[in-house]
Amino acid sequence: MYKQFIDTPHLIFQIHDTQANGPLDFPGQDILVLRELAERYAAIASLPVQEERRRRWKRLNDLEPERPLIWVNEVCWNEMDHDGSLRLRSTNEVCQRIETELRRTIYQWEHFPGDMIVEPVFYSPMILQNTGFGISPVTDVAVIDPTSEVASRRFHNQLHGEEDLEKIRTPQIRSASRRTAEFQAAYRRVFEGILPVQTRGSPGFWFAPWDDIVFWMGAEEVLIGLATKPDFMHRIIRRLTDAYLEGLAQFGRLNLIALNTCNVRVGSGAYGHTAGLPPADFDPGHVRPIDIWGSATPQIFGSVSPRMHKEFGIDYELEWLKKFGMTYYGCCEPLHDRIEELRMIPNLRKISLSPWADVRAAAREIGRDYVISLKPNPSLLATPSWHPEQVRAELETKLAAARGCNVEIVLNSISTVQRQPQRLWQWMEVATEVASRQGNP
């Protein structure tokens, strides 16, 4: 059984259900559907604006003057199909996965592109066998909308005492090279004459061990443990950090790392285009962590002091982050009151400012030393009635607070638009106008 399907940057050491075992003898009608979509995709990718946007993202990430650039991710796709354009026509499960990617990319380009880039290439997945960390979350799940990927979960504690530390195992990674080659051949048959197909390893790694620990213990138990059993919590994070580091070393030894200095999401932010990586001694035949972006987040630490954040988060994260060429930090935790601690990360380039962060306070500390990865509030899209003027007010206020800084605007975690996809289109219209008018030259 193949356990991992690597073609996105955040599927790293945990086991994921995938379509890696799906049949690759694609029906002829499915191929026709995919080739028609691929022609539209390729036409978009060939537009001159794609290169202009690459230059803009590179300037921003290299801390050169640039207007705020906009990117949208984590969309509630179950609510987007207003006209049937997202409805799948293929029947083979692997074809449906390809079709989904093509349709969503085209849809976003047509309705809420912002500064997105479409590359003139399609990636075939690398198939890995992965044992994971040895623990799977035990949860109670409350599903409100069965078509949505969003659900409420209560996690049961599986790490009560010292004896439970043995449950955390080091992942064992193996490359299923034969199956990877079969996928690449199947993809090339589909896209022949339209788009080149490439197979790549993992384009970046998401270091979020405290997210894993929350899944294994529950948020309340983690916070209580940090306050009342600090030595035990240190042993948990020590063991898990060591497991992550050994997993990363295996990716390197197996030559399974790919560049993310391109059209790849870095951390919880946007693209990784930069002239600063890879370094001069780069070997295209063997990508190392030092050649790419790294990232880290301890989201639960939005509820602890900067001192505790450093002790249990940054001190361990530094062991991971120092292996990479540049780094992105943060996700949903507000970080405005701990910029001084983040400056300990020597290769830091981007800092996430969540919807709950004090942008003005953070901007005063950050200046032009880093890129601010500004996260607008997605809940404005979820209200019973739609008020685009609230979107305008939020963006104008936050961009004014960050004036003079390097800013990317990343709208993510969109759980619902109340089944009115036009809300997201209008959000992008407002954001584009505000960023153009109020942004840096």
C-alpha positions as CSV (number, residue, x, y, z in Angstrom):
1,M,0.0,0.0,0.0
2,Y,1.5,3.3,-1.0
3,K,1.1,5.8,1.8
4,Q,2.1,9.2,0.4
5,F,1.5,11.2,-2.7
6,I,4.1,14.0,-2.9
7,D,3.3,16.9,-5.2
8,T,2.5,19.6,-2.7
9,P,4.9,21.0,-0.1
10,H,3.1,20.1,3.1
11,L,2.6,16.4,2.8
12,I,5.7,15.5,4.7
13,F,6.0,12.9,7.5
14,Q,2.4,12.0,8.3
15,I,0.5,9.2,6.5
16,H,-2.1,10.5,4.1
17,D,-4.8,8.6,2.2
18,T,-4.1,9.1,-1.5
19,Q,-4.9,7.9,-5.0
20,A,-1.4,6.4,-5.4
21,N,-3.0,3.0,-6.0
22,G,-5.5,4.2,-8.6
23,P,-5.6,2.6,-12.0
24,L,-3.5,4.3,-14.7
25,D,-5.3,2.8,-17.8
26,F,-7.2,5.9,-18.4
27,P,-10.4,5.7,-20.5
28,G,-10.3,7.5,-23.9
29,Q,-13.1,9.8,-23.0
30,D,-11.4,10.8,-19.8
31,I,-8.3,11.7,-21.8
32,L,-10.3,13.8,-24.1
33,V,-11.7,15.8,-21.2
34,L,-8.3,16.3,-19.7
35,R,-6.7,17.4,-23.0
36,E,-9.4,20.0,-23.6
37,L,-8.8,21.4,-20.2
38,A,-5.0,21.2,-20.6
39,E,-5.2,23.3,-23.8
40,R,-7.0,26.1,-21.8
41,Y,-4.5,25.7,-19.0
42,A,-1.5,26.0,-21.4
43,A,-3.0,29.0,-23.1
44,I,-3.2,30.8,-19.7
45,A,0.3,29.7,-18.8
46,S,1.7,31.2,-22.0
47,L,0.4,34.7,-21.3
48,P,3.2,37.4,-21.0
49,V,1.7,38.5,-17.7
50,Q,3.0,35.3,-16.1
51,E,6.6,36.4,-16.5
52,E,5.8,39.9,-15.2
53,R,4.3,38.4,-12.1
54,R,7.3,36.2,-11.5
55,R,9.4,39.3,-11.5
56,R,7.1,41.0,-9.1
57,W,7.1,38.1,-6.6
58,K,10.9,37.9,-6.9
59,R,11.3,41.6,-6.1
60,L,9.0,41.3,-3.1
61,N,10.7,38.3,-1.7
62,D,14.1,39.9,-2.2
63,L,13.0,42.9,-0.1
64,E,13.0,45.3,-3.1
65,P,10.3,48.0,-3.4
66,E,7.0,46.4,-4.7
67,R,3.3,46.9,-4.2
68,P,1.5,44.4,-2.0
69,L,1.0,41.2,-4.0
70,I,-2.2,39.2,-3.5
71,W,-2.7,35.4,-3.4
72,V,-5.7,33.2,-2.3
73,N,-5.5,29.7,-1.0
74,E,-7.5,27.2,1.0
75,V,-10.8,27.9,-0.8
76,C,-14.1,26.3,0.1
77,W,-14.3,24.7,-3.4
78,N,-17.5,22.9,-2.5
79,E,-19.3,26.3,-2.7
80,M,-17.6,27.6,-5.8
81,D,-19.4,25.8,-8.7
82,H,-21.9,28.4,-9.8
83,D,-22.3,27.3,-13.4
84,G,-21.1,23.6,-13.6
85,S,-17.6,24.6,-14.6
86,L,-16.1,22.6,-11.7
87,R,-18.2,19.5,-12.2
88,L,-16.0,16.5,-13.0
89,R,-16.6,14.7,-16.3
90,S,-14.0,12.0,-16.0
91,T,-14.6,8.6,-14.3
92,N,-11.1,7.3,-13.5
93,E,-10.1,8.3,-9.9
94,V,-6.6,9.5,-11.0
95,C,-8.1,11.4,-14.0
96,Q,-10.5,13.1,-11.6
97,R,-7.6,14.2,-9.5
98,I,-5.9,15.8,-12.5
99,E,-9.2,17.2,-13.7
100,T,-9.8,18.8,-10.3
101,E,-6.5,20.6,-10.4
102,L,-7.0,21.8,-13.9
103,R,-10.5,23.0,-13.4
104,R,-9.7,24.8,-10.1
105,T,-6.7,26.6,-11.6
106,I,-8.7,27.8,-14.6
107,Y,-11.6,28.8,-12.4
108,Q,-9.4,30.8,-10.1
109,W,-7.6,32.5,-13.0
110,E,-11.0,33.6,-14.4
111,H,-12.6,34.7,-11.2
112,F,-10.2,35.7,-8.5
113,P,-6.6,35.5,-9.8
114,G,-4.9,38.3,-7.8
115,D,-1.2,37.9,-8.6
116,M,-1.4,34.1,-9.1
117,I,1.0,32.5,-11.6
118,V,0.2,29.5,-13.9
119,E,3.3,27.6,-14.9
120,P,3.6,26.0,-18.4
121,V,4.2,22.6,-16.9
122,F,2.2,19.9,-15.1
123,Y,3.6,18.0,-12.2
124,S,3.4,14.2,-11.9
125,P,3.5,13.0,-8.3
126,M,6.4,11.3,-6.6
127,I,5.1,8.2,-4.7
128,L,6.6,7.5,-1.3
129,Q,6.1,4.8,1.3
130,N,6.0,6.5,4.7
131,T,5.5,4.9,8.1
132,G,4.6,8.2,9.8
133,F,5.2,9.1,13.4
134,G,3.4,6.1,14.9
135,I,0.4,7.9,16.3
136,S,-2.8,8.8,14.6
137,P,-5.2,11.4,16.2
138,V,-8.2,10.0,18.1
139,T,-11.0,12.4,17.6
140,D,-14.7,13.1,17.9
141,V,-15.8,14.8,14.7
142,A,-18.8,17.1,14.2
143,V,-19.6,17.6,10.5
144,I,-22.0,20.4,9.6
145,D,-21.7,20.3,5.8
146,P,-20.7,16.9,4.4
147,T,-19.5,18.5,1.2
148,S,-16.9,20.7,3.1
149,E,-13.4,19.8,4.2
150,V,-14.0,21.8,7.4
151,A,-15.2,20.0,10.5
152,S,-15.0,20.4,14.3
153,R,-12.8,18.0,16.2
154,R,-12.2,17.1,19.8
155,F,-8.8,15.4,20.2
156,H,-8.3,12.7,22.8
157,N,-5.1,12.8,24.9
158,Q,-2.7,9.9,24.0
159,L,0.4,11.2,25.8
160,H,-0.3,11.0,29.5
161,G,3.1,10.0,30.9
162,E,6.7,8.9,30.3
163,E,5.7,5.5,29.0
164,D,3.7,7.1,26.2
165,L,6.7,8.8,24.7
166,E,7.6,5.5,23.0
167,K,4.6,5.9,20.8
168,I,6.4,8.7,18.9
169,R,8.4,6.9,16.2
170,T,10.8,8.2,13.6
171,P,9.2,8.0,10.1
172,Q,10.8,5.7,7.6
173,I,10.7,7.1,4.1
174,R,11.1,5.0,1.0
175,S,10.8,6.0,-2.7
176,A,8.4,3.9,-4.8
177,S,10.4,4.7,-8.0
178,R,8.6,2.2,-10.2
179,R,5.2,3.5,-9.3
180,T,6.4,7.1,-9.7
181,A,7.6,6.2,-13.2
182,E,4.2,4.7,-14.1
183,F,2.5,7.9,-13.0
184,Q,4.8,10.0,-15.1
185,A,4.2,7.9,-18.2
186,A,0.5,8.0,-17.7
187,Y,0.5,11.8,-17.3
188,R,2.7,12.3,-20.4
189,R,0.2,10.3,-22.4
190,V,-2.5,12.7,-21.4
191,F,-0.6,15.9,-21.9
192,E,1.5,14.9,-25.0
193,G,1.9,17.9,-27.3
194,I,0.2,20.3,-24.9
195,L,2.1,20.6,-21.7
196,P,5.5,19.2,-20.5
197,V,5.2,16.8,-17.5
198,Q,7.8,16.8,-14.7
199,T,8.1,14.7,-11.6
200,R,9.5,16.4,-8.6
201,G,10.2,15.5,-5.0
202,S,9.0,17.4,-2.0
203,P,9.2,21.2,-2.7
204,G,9.6,22.4,0.8
205,F,8.8,21.2,4.3
206,W,6.4,22.4,7.0
207,F,7.8,22.1,10.5
208,A,4.8,22.2,12.8
209,P,5.5,19.7,15.6
210,W,3.2,21.5,18.1
211,D,0.3,21.0,15.6
212,D,1.0,17.3,15.8
213,I,1.2,17.3,19.6
214,V,-2.2,19.2,19.7
215,F,-3.7,16.4,17.5
216,W,-2.4,13.8,19.9
217,M,-3.3,15.5,23.2
218,G,-5.9,18.2,22.6
219,A,-5.3,22.0,22.8
220,E,-6.3,22.3,26.5
221,E,-4.1,19.4,27.6
222,V,-1.1,21.0,25.8
223,L,-1.6,24.4,27.4
224,I,-2.1,22.8,30.9
225,G,1.0,20.6,30.3
226,L,3.2,23.6,29.4
227,A,2.2,25.3,32.6
228,T,2.2,22.3,35.0
229,K,4.5,19.7,33.4
230,P,7.2,21.6,31.5
231,D,9.8,18.9,31.8
232,F,7.4,16.3,30.3
233,M,6.5,18.7,27.5
234,H,10.2,19.3,26.8
235,R,10.7,15.6,26.4
236,I,7.8,15.3,24.0
237,I,9.0,18.1,21.7
238,R,12.6,16.9,21.9
239,R,11.6,13.4,20.8
240,L,9.4,14.8,18.0
241,T,12.0,17.3,16.8
242,D,14.5,14.5,16.5
243,A,12.0,12.4,14.5
244,Y,11.4,15.4,12.1
245,L,15.2,16.0,11.7
246,E,15.8,12.3,10.9
247,G,12.9,12.3,8.4
248,L,14.5,15.4,6.7
249,A,17.8,13.6,6.6
250,Q,16.2,10.6,4.9
251,F,14.6,12.9,2.2
252,G,18.1,14.3,1.6
253,R,19.8,10.9,1.4
254,L,17.1,9.6,-1.0
255,N,17.4,12.7,-3.2
256,L,13.7,13.5,-2.7
257,I,13.9,17.3,-2.2
258,A,12.8,19.7,-4.9
259,L,13.3,23.5,-5.2
260,N,10.6,25.8,-3.9
261,T,12.1,29.0,-5.2
262,C,9.4,29.1,-7.8
263,N,5.7,28.6,-8.1
264,V,5.4,26.8,-4.8
265,R,3.7,28.0,-1.6
266,V,6.1,28.6,1.2
267,G,4.8,28.0,4.7
268,S,1.4,29.5,5.1
269,G,2.3,32.3,2.7
270,A,2.6,32.7,-1.0
271,Y,5.2,31.9,-3.7
272,G,8.9,31.3,-3.1
273,H,10.3,33.1,-6.1
274,T,13.7,34.7,-5.2
275,A,17.1,35.5,-6.6
276,G,18.6,34.7,-3.2
277,L,18.4,30.9,-3.6
278,P,19.8,28.5,-4.4
279,P,23.4,29.3,-3.5
280,A,26.3,29.3,-5.8
281,D,27.4,25.7,-5.1
282,F,23.9,24.4,-6.0
283,D,23.9,21.0,-7.7
284,P,20.6,20.6,-9.8
285,G,21.0,16.8,-9.5
286,H,20.8,16.8,-5.7
287,V,18.7,19.5,-4.0
288,R,19.6,20.2,-0.3
289,P,17.6,21.9,2.4
290,I,20.1,24.8,2.2
291,D,19.0,25.4,-1.4
292,I,15.4,26.0,-0.5
293,W,12.9,27.8,1.8
294,G,12.1,26.2,5.2
295,S,9.1,27.1,7.4
296,A,7.9,26.6,11.0
297,T,4.9,27.4,13.1
298,P,3.7,26.7,16.6
299,Q,0.1,27.8,16.2
300,I,-1.0,26.9,19.8
301,F,1.6,29.4,21.1
302,G,-0.6,32.3,20.2
303,S,-1.9,31.6,23.8
304,V,1.4,31.7,25.6
305,S,4.0,34.3,26.5
306,P,6.9,35.3,24.2
307,R,9.2,33.7,26.8
308,M,7.4,30.4,26.7
309,H,7.2,30.6,22.9
310,K,11.0,30.9,22.8
311,E,11.6,28.1,25.3
312,F,9.3,25.5,23.8
313,G,9.1,26.7,20.2
314,I,11.9,28.8,18.7
315,D,14.7,27.0,20.6
316,Y,13.7,23.7,18.9
317,E,12.6,25.3,15.6
318,L,16.1,26.8,15.1
319,E,17.5,23.3,14.8
320,W,15.2,22.8,11.8
321,L,15.3,26.2,10.3
322,K,19.0,26.7,10.3
323,K,19.3,23.8,7.7
324,F,17.5,25.9,5.1
325,G,18.5,28.9,2.9
326,M,15.6,31.2,3.8
327,T,12.7,30.7,6.1
328,Y,9.0,31.6,6.6
329,Y,7.6,31.8,10.1
330,G,4.1,31.5,11.5
331,C,0.5,30.8,10.5
332,C,-2.6,31.6,12.5
333,E,-0.9,32.7,15.7
334,P,-0.5,36.5,16.3
335,L,3.2,37.3,16.3
336,H,3.3,41.1,16.7
337,D,4.5,41.0,20.3
338,R,7.4,38.6,19.7
339,I,9.3,40.0,16.7
340,E,12.4,40.4,18.9
341,E,12.4,36.6,19.6
342,L,11.9,35.9,15.9
343,R,15.0,37.9,15.0
344,M,17.0,35.0,16.6
345,I,16.3,33.1,13.3
346,P,19.2,34.1,11.2
347,N,17.8,33.2,7.8
348,L,14.3,34.5,8.4
349,R,12.7,36.3,5.4
350,K,8.8,36.2,5.9
351,I,6.7,36.6,9.0
352,S,3.0,35.7,9.0
353,L,0.6,38.3,10.6
354,S,-2.7,36.5,11.2
355,P,-6.1,38.3,11.3
356,W,-5.6,38.7,15.0
357,A,-2.2,40.4,14.9
358,D,-1.6,44.1,15.7
359,V,-0.2,45.1,12.3
360,R,0.9,48.5,13.4
361,A,2.9,47.1,16.3
362,A,4.5,44.4,14.1
363,A,5.3,46.9,11.3
364,R,7.2,49.1,13.7
365,E,9.4,46.2,14.7
366,I,9.8,44.7,11.2
367,G,10.4,47.7,9.0
368,R,11.8,46.5,5.7
369,D,13.9,43.7,7.3
370,Y,11.4,41.0,6.4
371,V,8.3,40.4,4.2
372,I,5.0,40.8,6.1
373,S,2.7,37.9,5.1
374,L,-0.6,39.7,5.9
375,K,-3.6,37.5,6.5
376,P,-7.0,39.3,6.0
377,N,-10.0,38.1,8.0
378,P,-11.8,35.3,6.0
379,S,-14.8,35.5,8.3
380,L,-15.9,38.7,6.4
381,L,-16.8,36.3,3.6
382,A,-18.9,34.1,5.9
383,T,-21.4,36.6,7.4
384,P,-25.1,36.1,6.7
385,S,-25.1,39.3,4.6
386,W,-22.2,40.4,2.4
387,H,-20.6,43.8,3.0
388,P,-17.6,44.4,0.7
389,E,-17.1,47.8,2.3
390,Q,-15.9,45.9,5.4
391,V,-13.3,44.2,3.3
392,R,-12.2,47.6,2.0
393,A,-12.0,49.1,5.5
394,E,-10.0,46.2,6.8
395,L,-7.5,46.2,4.0
396,E,-7.1,49.9,3.9
397,T,-6.5,50.0,7.7
398,K,-3.9,47.2,7.7
399,L,-2.0,48.4,4.6
400,A,-1.9,51.9,6.0
401,A,-0.4,50.4,9.2
402,A,2.2,48.5,7.2
403,R,3.0,51.3,4.8
404,G,6.7,51.3,3.9
405,C,7.0,47.5,4.6
406,N,7.3,44.6,2.2
407,V,3.8,43.1,2.1
408,E,2.1,40.1,0.6
409,I,-1.6,39.6,1.1
410,V,-2.6,36.0,1.6
411,L,-6.3,35.2,2.0
412,N,-6.7,31.6,3.3
413,S,-8.8,29.4,5.6
414,I,-11.9,30.3,3.6
415,S,-14.4,27.9,5.2
416,T,-17.5,29.3,3.6
417,V,-18.8,32.1,1.4
418,Q,-22.4,31.2,2.2
419,R,-22.6,29.5,-1.2
420,Q,-22.2,32.8,-2.9
421,P,-18.9,32.5,-4.8
422,Q,-19.3,36.0,-6.1
423,R,-18.3,37.2,-2.7
424,L,-14.8,35.9,-3.2
425,W,-14.6,37.5,-6.7
426,Q,-15.7,40.8,-5.3
427,W,-13.2,40.4,-2.4
428,M,-10.4,40.1,-5.0
429,E,-11.7,43.2,-6.9
430,V,-11.6,45.3,-3.7
431,A,-8.2,43.9,-2.6
432,T,-6.6,44.5,-6.0
433,E,-7.9,48.1,-6.1
434,V,-6.8,48.9,-2.5
435,A,-3.3,47.3,-3.0
436,S,-2.8,49.1,-6.2
437,R,-3.8,52.5,-4.8
438,Q,-2.3,52.2,-1.3
439,G,0.7,50.0,-1.9
440,N,4.3,50.8,-2.2
441,P,5.6,52.1,-5.6
